[in-house]
């Protein structure tokens, strides 16, 4: 007895000729007899045969396509079957070796040395990706300014470099979460393929606590299993994130983290801080452990908006913790140093007489000699490129200790840093008459070096003698950006 291709069943033998014919022909014949015998015609669509088996992957490495098919069986008078005769599934194999020739290149190379375009002239062909239909086999003649389309590419050919879609029957299709190309099926916010967001709950709130002191304040616990996290606020405050082990992932220990992608709790966290005051944090999830969201307050809190989706079984415990304000961490993160009140502005009277060193009030002449002139582009470039840190800071205080001067500064903008900077730092200058001198309650652009003692017990920011310390201004800001372009790579 003869056999069909896999999945299409067995052949049946005719009693008259002895020759085999497909079973669907037999069913059509039977339907015709039944229709005639009943004196009427059948209504509605036909019926599909069961799906056949999936074919082997179209590629031997990387991504490819597997296909299966079915047939429509119709009685006389019935409409065509609803649906597709073929289904295409994405198949993934081990990555191709670096030396492997891309699939599209192989198809173009099949026409190398073969006459085309109605002449006997031959060409060497390479893929051309600038044509309108990316699923046509468009090949460029090497050394010439024209390309030729040789029809459709084979199924499973990538649509174009850097694109996830694959060409199938002349169309560029992407795989849904069910693995079928062109299905359009997507995961819902709960992570269910083709779901309707009905297996999880949406959490959306605003943290409005004004904060009684500057420092870290807990906003919310982000439980394990959270998906589609988004946090945003508009202020000079900073979002901070702590892992379950008590270590900071973002903006911890008084150090401002740069915008970028951070890996934590089994997901990628995207942190952005625009040129304006807006700051956002987002992650697709799901999180593999609890995270603690905090805000580092430097000014009154206008509100931190956060939202995420939680599995239904985790919402109850989260709600109970939120109502009890028990986040599993101390309410206030221990501060690495004492937090002092904001220094008064230059136009305001000093908060206390002690804030101004007594020697500034004395009419005695300044015993310090004038500082050398350090203006000029060459000096600026030299110190910018040779320093470990370049930043804008406001001087909060000054103190002379032995043969050194210590400035306490508030870091406001970092142009260059080789290690994290805290919001408040001490900057040390050699001598009791440092050059150039820094005046309290003024803003400067500073270029400092990192100085670590041999025993590792002291780690300081050093402002060299006759170094770069200029009063901040928009013009000086522009000059610093220009100086950064002259540093050797």
C-alpha positions in Angstrom: 0.0 0.0 0.0 1.4 3.4 -1.0 2.1 6.1 1.5 1.6 9.9 1.5 4.0 12.4 3.1 4.0 12.2 6.8 0.8 13.6 8.4 -1.5 13.1 5.3 -2.7 9.6 6.0 -2.7 6.5 3.9 -3.8 6.0 0.2 -6.9 4.0 -0.6 -7.2 1.6 -3.5 -10.0 1.9 -6.1 -12.1 -1.3 -6.5 -12.3 -0.6 -10.2 -8.8 0.2 -11.3 -6.7 -1.0 -8.4 -4.9 2.3 -8.5 -4.6 4.3 -5.2 -6.3 7.6 -4.8 -6.2 10.1 -1.8 -8.7 9.8 0.9 -10.1 13.3 0.4 -11.2 12.2 -3.1 -13.0 9.3 -1.6 -14.7 11.7 0.9 -15.7 14.0 -1.9 -17.2 11.1 -3.8 -19.1 10.1 -0.7 -20.3 13.6 -0.2 -21.6 13.8 -3.8 -23.5 10.5 -3.4 -25.0 11.6 -0.1 -25.9 15.0 -1.5 -27.7 13.5 -4.5 -29.4 10.9 -2.4 -30.7 13.5 0.0 -31.8 15.8 -2.8 -30.2 18.9 -1.3 -26.9 20.7 -0.8 -24.8 21.0 2.4 -24.4 24.5 3.9 -21.6 26.3 5.8 -17.8 26.0 5.5 -15.9 22.8 4.9 -13.8 21.0 7.5 -10.0 20.9 7.9 -8.0 17.7 8.1 -5.8 17.4 11.2 -2.5 19.3 11.0 0.4 17.5 9.6 3.7 17.1 11.3 6.2 20.0 11.6 9.0 20.0 9.1 12.6 20.2 10.0 14.0 23.6 10.7 14.9 25.6 7.5 18.3 26.5 9.0 21.1 24.4 10.4 22.1 27.0 13.0 20.6 30.2 14.5 17.0 31.0 13.7 14.8 29.3 11.1 11.3 28.3 10.2 9.4 25.0 10.5 6.1 24.6 8.7 3.0 22.3 8.9 0.0 22.1 6.7 -3.6 20.9 6.5 -6.2 20.4 3.8 -9.8 21.7 3.5 -12.4 19.0 2.7 -15.6 20.5 1.2 -18.9 18.9 0.2 -20.6 20.3 -2.9 -22.2 23.6 -2.0 -20.0 24.3 1.0 -17.9 27.4 1.5 -14.1 27.3 1.8 -12.7 26.5 5.2 -11.9 29.4 7.5 -8.3 29.8 8.4 -4.8 29.1 6.9 -3.6 26.0 5.1 -0.1 26.5 6.6 1.4 27.5 10.0 4.9 28.7 10.4 6.8 28.2 13.7 10.1 29.9 14.7 12.8 27.4 15.5 15.9 28.2 17.4 19.2 26.3 17.0 22.6 26.9 18.4 24.2 30.2 17.2 26.0 30.0 13.8 29.8 30.1 14.0 31.4 33.5 13.1 32.7 32.0 9.8 29.3 30.9 8.6 28.0 32.6 5.4 24.6 34.3 6.0 21.6 32.6 4.4 20.8 35.5 2.0 24.4 35.6 0.8 24.3 31.9 -0.1 21.2 32.5 -2.2 22.7 35.4 -4.1 25.9 33.4 -4.6 23.9 30.7 -6.4 23.7 33.0 -9.4 27.4 33.8 -9.6 28.9 33.1 -13.0 25.4 32.4 -14.5 24.1 34.5 -17.4 21.2 36.7 -16.5 19.3 39.7 -17.9 19.1 38.0 -21.4 22.8 38.3 -22.1 25.8 36.0 -21.7 27.5 38.4 -19.4 28.0 37.0 -15.8 28.4 38.8 -12.5 29.2 38.1 -8.9 26.3 38.9 -6.6 26.0 40.1 -3.0 22.8 41.0 -1.1 21.3 44.4 -1.6 19.1 45.7 1.3 17.9 49.0 -0.2 15.1 47.6 -2.3 11.4 48.1 -1.4 10.5 44.5 -0.7 12.9 43.0 1.8 11.7 39.5 1.2 12.7 39.5 -2.4 16.1 38.1 -3.3 17.6 41.5 -4.3 21.3 41.1 -5.2 23.8 43.7 -6.2 26.3 43.1 -9.0 29.7 43.6 -7.5 31.6 46.4 -9.1 28.4 47.7 -10.8 25.7 50.2 -9.9 22.6 48.0 -10.3 20.9 45.2 -8.5 18.6 42.4 -9.8 15.6 40.7 -8.1 15.7 36.9 -8.4 12.2 36.4 -6.9 11.4 35.6 -3.3 14.0 34.5 -0.8 13.6 31.1 0.8 11.4 30.8 3.8 13.3 31.5 7.0 15.6 34.1 5.5 16.0 37.1 7.9 14.2 40.1 6.6 17.1 42.5 7.0 20.2 42.8 9.3 19.3 43.7 12.9 15.6 42.8 12.4 13.9 40.0 14.3 11.4 39.1 11.6 11.8 36.2 9.1 10.6 36.0 5.5 7.8 33.5 4.9 6.0 33.2 1.5 7.3 36.7 0.6 6.2 38.4 3.8 8.2 39.6 6.8 6.7 38.0 9.9 7.6 38.2 13.5 7.0 35.5 16.0 4.3 35.9 18.7 4.8 34.7 22.3 3.3 31.4 21.1 6.3 30.9 18.7 4.1 31.1 15.6 5.2 33.6 12.9 2.5 36.2 12.1 0.2 35.2 14.9 0.4 38.6 16.7 -0.1 36.9 20.1 1.6 38.9 22.9 2.1 38.5 26.6 -0.3 40.5 28.7 0.9 42.6 31.7 0.7 39.5 33.9 3.2 37.6 31.7 0.6 35.2 30.2 0.8 34.6 26.5 -2.5 35.8 24.9 -3.9 36.7 28.3 -6.3 39.5 29.2 -4.6 41.0 32.3 -7.0 39.1 34.5 -4.5 37.0 36.5 -2.7 39.9 38.2 -3.5 43.3 39.9 -2.4 46.8 39.0 -0.7 48.9 41.7 -0.6 52.7 41.1 0.2 55.2 43.8 1.9 58.5 44.6 4.3 58.9 47.6 3.8 62.4 48.9 5.6 62.4 52.2 7.4 65.8 52.5 10.2 64.4 54.7 11.3 66.0 57.9 15.0 65.8 57.0 17.3 65.5 54.1 18.4 62.0 53.3 16.9 58.6 52.2 13.2 58.0 52.7 11.4 54.7 52.0 8.8 54.9 49.2 7.5 51.4 48.7 8.4 47.7 48.7 8.5 46.2 45.2 7.6 42.6 45.8 9.1 39.6 44.1 7.2 38.9 40.9 6.4 42.5 40.0 6.2 43.3 36.3 6.2 46.5 34.2 7.5 48.7 36.9 7.6 52.5 36.3 8.6 55.2 38.7 8.8 58.9 37.9 9.1 62.3 39.6 10.1 65.9 38.7 12.5 67.4 41.3 16.2 67.7 42.2 15.7 64.7 44.5 17.0 61.3 43.4 15.4 57.8 43.2 17.3 55.1 45.0 16.9 51.3 44.9 18.1 48.8 47.4 18.3 45.0 46.9 17.2 42.3 49.3 20.7 42.0 50.6 20.8 45.6 51.8 23.1 46.8 49.0 22.2 49.7 46.8 21.6 49.1 43.1 21.1 52.8 42.3 22.0 56.2 43.8 23.1 54.7 47.2 25.6 55.8 49.8 25.3 59.5 48.7 26.7 58.7 45.2 24.8 59.8 42.2 24.5 57.0 39.5 24.7 57.8 35.8 21.8 57.1 33.5 21.9 53.6 32.1 20.7 50.0 32.4 21.3 48.2 35.7 20.8 44.5 36.4 19.1 43.5 39.6 16.5 41.0 40.9 16.6 39.1 37.6 15.6 42.0 35.4 17.0 45.0 33.6 16.3 48.4 35.2 16.5 51.4 32.9 17.3 54.6 34.8 17.2 58.0 33.1 17.6 61.5 34.3 17.0 64.1 31.7 18.6 67.6 31.5 15.6 68.9 33.3 14.4 67.7 36.7 12.5 64.6 35.5 13.8 61.2 36.6 12.4 57.8 35.6 13.0 54.2 36.5 11.4 51.3 34.6 11.7 47.5 34.3 9.8 44.8 32.4 10.3 42.2 35.1 9.4 39.9 36.7 11.5 40.6 39.7 13.1 37.6 41.3 13.4 39.1 44.8 12.0 42.1 46.8 13.4 45.5 46.1 13.1 48.7 48.2 12.4 51.9 46.4 13.6 55.0 48.2 14.0 58.7 47.4 16.9 60.8 48.5 15.4 64.2 49.5 17.4 67.3 48.8 14.3 69.6 48.5 10.6 69.2 49.4 9.0 66.2 47.8 6.5 67.1 45.0 5.4 63.4 44.7 7.0 60.2 43.5 4.6 58.3 41.2 5.0 54.5 40.9 3.2 51.6 39.3 3.6 47.9 38.7 1.6 44.7 38.2 1.6 42.0 40.8 0.4 38.3 40.7 -2.9 38.0 42.5 -1.4 35.8 45.3 1.2 38.4 46.1 -1.1 41.4 46.3 -2.6 40.6 49.7 0.7 40.5 51.6 1.9 43.6 49.8 -1.3 45.5 50.7 -1.0 44.5 54.4 2.6 45.7 54.5 1.7 49.0 52.8 -1.1 49.6 55.3 1.1 48.8 58.3 4.0 50.8 56.7 6.2 47.8 57.4 8.5 47.6 54.4 10.9 45.1 56.0 13.7 47.7 56.2 14.4 50.5 58.7 12.3 53.6 58.0 15.4 55.8 57.7 18.5 54.5 56.0 21.5 55.2 58.3 23.3 58.2 57.0 27.1 57.9 56.3 27.6 61.4 57.7 25.6 64.1 59.5 23.1 65.9 57.4 23.4 69.7 57.9 20.7 72.3 56.9 20.9 74.0 53.6 23.5 76.9 53.8 22.0 80.4 53.4 22.1 82.1 50.1 24.5 85.0 49.6 21.7 87.5 49.8 20.5 86.1 53.2 22.1 86.9 56.6 24.2 84.0 58.0 22.3 81.6 60.2 24.7 82.0 63.0 27.8 84.2 63.6 29.9 81.0 63.8 29.2 80.3 60.2 31.6 83.0 59.2 35.2 82.5 60.3 36.2 85.2 62.7 39.3 86.1 60.8 37.2 87.2 57.8 35.7 89.9 60.0 39.0 91.3 61.2 40.4 94.3 59.5 43.9 92.9 59.6 45.5 92.5 56.1 45.4 89.1 54.6 48.7 87.4 55.3 48.4 85.2 52.2 50.5 86.2 49.1 48.6 86.8 45.8 48.1 83.6 43.8 49.7 83.2 40.3 47.6 83.9 37.3 46.3 80.5 36.0 43.9 81.7 33.3 44.0 80.4 29.8 42.9 77.5 27.7 46.1 75.5 28.0 45.9 75.5 31.8 42.2 74.5 31.7 42.9 71.6 29.3 45.9 70.4 31.3 44.0 70.2 34.6 40.8 68.8 33.0 42.6 65.9 31.3 45.0 65.2 34.2 42.4 65.2 37.0 40.3 62.3 38.3 37.2 64.5 39.0 35.8 67.7 37.4 32.6 68.9 38.9 30.5 71.9 39.8 30.2 72.5 43.6 28.9 75.0 46.1 31.3 75.7 49.0 29.5 75.2 52.3 32.4 75.8 54.7 36.2 76.1 55.1 38.5 75.0 57.8 42.2 75.2 58.3 43.9 72.2 59.8 47.7 72.3 60.4 49.2 73.0 57.0 46.1 72.1 55.0 42.8 73.7 54.2 39.6 71.6 54.1 36.6 72.7 52.1 33.2 71.1 52.5 31.3 71.3 49.2 28.0 70.2 47.8 28.4 68.5 44.5 25.9 69.8 42.0 27.0 68.6 38.6 29.7 66.0 37.6 31.6 66.5 34.3 34.2 63.8 34.9 34.7 61.1 37.6 36.7 57.9 37.9 34.8 56.8 40.9 31.4 57.8 42.5 31.1 61.2 44.2 28.9 61.8 47.2 26.4 64.7 47.3 28.6 66.3 50.0 32.4 65.9 49.8 35.5 67.3 51.5 38.1 68.8 49.2 41.6 69.3 50.6 44.1 72.0 49.4 47.7 72.1 50.5 48.8 75.0 52.8 47.0 77.5 54.9 46.9 79.9 52.0 45.6 77.7 49.1 45.7 78.9 45.6 43.3 79.6 44.2 41.2 80.3 47.4 37.5 79.3 47.5 35.0 81.5 49.2 32.1 80.0 51.2 28.6 80.2 49.7 30.0 80.5 46.1 29.9 78.0 43.3 33.0 76.8 41.4 34.1 74.5 38.7 36.8 72.3 40.3 39.3 69.8 39.0 40.5 67.5 41.7 42.7 64.4 42.0 42.1 61.4 44.2 44.8 60.8 46.8 44.9 57.5 48.7 47.4 57.0 51.6 49.7 54.0 51.4 47.9 52.2 54.2 44.5 52.9 52.5 43.1 54.7 55.6 42.8 58.1 53.9 41.0 58.6 50.6 40.9 62.3 49.7 39.9 64.7 47.0 43.0 67.0 46.5 42.8 70.4 44.8 46.4 71.0 43.6 48.3 74.2 44.2 47.6 76.6 41.3 45.0 74.1 40.1 41.8 74.6 38.3 39.1 76.3 40.4 37.0 78.9 38.5 33.8 80.6 39.6 31.0 78.9 37.9 29.2 80.6 35.0 27.5 79.5 31.8 30.6 80.6 29.8 32.9 78.6 32.0 30.6 75.6 31.7 31.0 75.9 27.9 34.7 76.1 28.1 34.9 73.0 30.2 32.9 71.0 27.6 35.3 72.2 24.9 38.3 71.2 27.1 37.0 67.7 27.3 37.4 67.2 23.6 41.1 67.8 23.7 42.0 64.9 26.1 43.8 62.0 24.6 41.7 58.8 24.2 
